[in-house]
Amino acid sequence: MDIYLIILISFVALCASLLTFFSGFGLGTILSPFLAIFFPIEVAIALTGIVHLLNNFFKIILVGKNINWKIGLKFAITAMIGAYFGAELLTRYSDINLYSYSLNGKTFTVTLIKLIISFLIIGFSFFEILPSLKKIQFSENKSYIGGLIIGFFGGFSGNQGALRSAFLIRYNLTKQSFIATGVLIACFIDITRLSVYFKRMEEINISENLPLLISAILSAFVGAYFGSKMLKKVTLIFVQRIVTSMVLILAILIGFGIL
């Protein structure tokens, strides 16, 4: 694999992991559409899932003492069920083609999964930056339903952070506890969806992509470490908007079958 590609993806993983500590973005929101430039969308989601899970394990080492286990496990139980069904849908219907078209002598194919994930990425991107959407909250008695919804979207598209925040915000946790409890829920979702991906997706090809994975995982660790040290009441609105614009462009290209 091209060393420059590994360096580039590792840099994106580091920056994305760093941003997760003090912005609305999750690692999956940024890394999965970026990996989709170089891999099929379902493989990009699976590879991101591996980095996401191991990075969350590392985060638990850093901030695990702040986990609210009662709230976290309440969401995690149904989140695992949702993640299973979301991952099953992704792997079962990844090869359904909707239509093909030609542009400048090249043929592009739009698949059902790419189109749906394109819309989901766009939706979650707006969810994380628009003030009116960021203020959405769900009542505490919806935690089991919330876990199911969060898990499903996590398993299907890798995007779960925005919805998870919308449910957790109602519990008035401290910032440290909010982040740590969210990481715990994400771990349960990642373990569940990866078990489905590995069972059904031969294209992941861990051995061939191992150098990239190791580099991206270590880079994400570095980002998480420095993010935990910088954990304050910080919001990088400008960075959020720039990154959102880039993610939206990637989502559109995925939707049109160009990526």
N, C-alpha and C positions, 0 to 999 in steps of 0.2 A: 504494500500500500504506500502511496506517495507520502513522504515525510512531511511535505508542506500541508497536505490535507489534514494529517494528524495534528500538526501544530495549530492550524486554523480552528478545527473543531474543539481542540483542548482549550483554546483561548475563549471561545464562545461558552464552553461549559464553565470555565472559571468565572467569567463575568456574570453569567446567568445565575450561578450558585451564590455569588456575592450579593446580587440584587434581591434574592429571595428573603434576605433578612430585614430589608428596610424599604421594600417597594411592594407593589401589589402583584408583581409577577412571580410565577413559579418557574422552576428549572424546565419543566416539560413544555410550558407555553413558548419558550424561546428555542430550546434545543431541538425539539421534535420537528418543527417546520424547517429548521436549518439543515438537519440531517436529511430531510426529504429531498434536498437538492442533489444528494449523492446516492440515496438509497430509495427503494420503493417505500411508499408511505407507511405500510404496515410494519416493515422492517425498521424504519426510522423510529416509529413509536416503541417497538420492542427494545431497540438498542437504548433509547432514551430511558425506558423503564428500568433497565439494569443500572444505568448511571444514577437515576433518580433514587432507587431503593438503597444502594450502597451509600449514597450521599446522605440520605435520611438516617441511616444507621449511624453515620459519623456525627450528624447533627444531634442525635439522641445522646451521644457521649458528651457533646458540648453543652447542651441545654436540657438534658433529660430530667434533671432534678426539679424542673419547673412544670413537669407534665401533670395535668389534672386527670388522673386515671379514671375516675368515675365518669366524667364527661367524655373522655376519649374513647373508652371502651363502649359506651352507649352508642356512639356513632359507628365504631369499627365493626360491630357485629353485623349490622345490615349492609355496611359499606362493602364487606367481603362478598356478600351475595350479589350486590349490584355490579361489582367489579368482574365477577365471574361471567355474568350474562353479557356485559359490555364487551369483554375480551372474546367471548364466543362469537358474538356478532361480527367483530372485526376480522377474525380469522376465517370464519365460514364464508363471508361474502366479499372478500378482498379481490376476487378475480372477476367480478361482474362488470362488464364494459357497457357503458351507456351509448356512447357514440365516438366517432373519430373524425378528425378534420385535418386539412393540410394548410400549412402556412409557410411561405417561402421555401417550398419544396420539401418540408419536413412534415411528417404525420404525427399527430398528437392524439392520445386516447384518453377520454374522460371516463373514469370508473365511478361506480356508485359510492364506494368508500371514500375516494378522494373528494368527491363533491360534498358529501356529508361532513367530512372532517374540515374541509375548507370553510363551510358555514359555521361550524362549531368554533374553529380558531378565531374567526372574525367576531363571532358573538362574545366569546370569552375575553377577547382583547378589549372590546368596548365595555364589557362588564367591569374590567379592572381599571379603567381610566376615567370613565364618565362619572361625575359626582352623583348624578341622580341614580345610577345603577349601583355605585359603590355603597350607597346608603341603604340598599335593600337589606332587610333583616327578616329572619324567620323565627317564629315563636319557639320557645324551649320545648314545648310538647311535640314538636315535629322532628325530634332528633332521629328517631328510627327511620322515618320516611326520608329525612335529610341524608342519612347515611346511605340509604339505597340509591338515591339520586346521585350523590357525590361519587359513590363507587362505580355506578354505571358509566358515567362520563369519563371517569378515570380509566376504566378498563377499555372503553371504546376509542377514546381519542388521546388519553394521557393528560387531559386538562381537567383539573379538579380544584385547584387552589381558590379560584374566585367563589365558587359555590360553597366550598368548605368555610371560607371566611364569613360568608353571608349567614351561615347557620351558627358558627361559633361566636360571632360578635355579640349575640344576645346574652351570653353568659357573663359578660363584664369581667373577663379574665385580665390579668396584667399582661403587658405586651410579651414578656418572657414566657408566661404560661400559655398565652394564645398561640405563639409560634411553636412551642414544644408540644402542645396537645395536637396541633395541626400536623406536625411531623409524625406523631404516633399514628394518627388515622391514615396518613399517606402510606406509612410502612405496611399496614395491613392490606391496603388496596394494591400496593405494588407487588407484594408477595403473591396475592391471589391472581392478579392478571398475568404476571410472569409465568406462573405455573401453567396457565392456559396457552400463552404464546409459545413456550418451549415444547409443549405437547403437539402443537399443530403447525408451527412455522419452521420449516426446514431452512428457509432462506436466511434466517438470522446468522447462521454460520459463525459461531463464536470463535472457533480456532482461527479462521481467516481474518476476523475483525478484532482479534484479541489485542494487538498493539494499540489500536485506536481506542478500544474500551478502557484499557489500563490507563492510558494517557488522559482520557476524558474524565475518568473517575478520580484520579489523583488531582487533576486540575480543579474539579468540583470540590474536592476536600479543601484545597487551598482557599478557594473562594468562600466556602462555608466557614473556615477558621477565621479569616479576616472579617467576614460579615458578622460573626458572633462578637468579635472584639469591638466592632463599630456599632453595635446594636444600641441605638438611641432613638429618640423621637425625630427621625429623619425621613423625609419624603423627597425623592428625587423626581419632581414633576417633569422637568425637562427631559431627563433620561427616559422616563416612562413613555413620554410622547414619541421620542425618537425611536425607541425600541418597538413601540406599538405600530408605528408606521412601517417599519421593516417587516414585522410579523404579518401585518395585513397584506403587504405586497406578496410575501411568500404564500400566504393563504390563497390569494387570488390566482397565483401561478399554479398552485396545486389543484385548485378547482377547475382550471382550464386544461389540466392534463399536461402542462408544460414541465412540471416537476414530477 
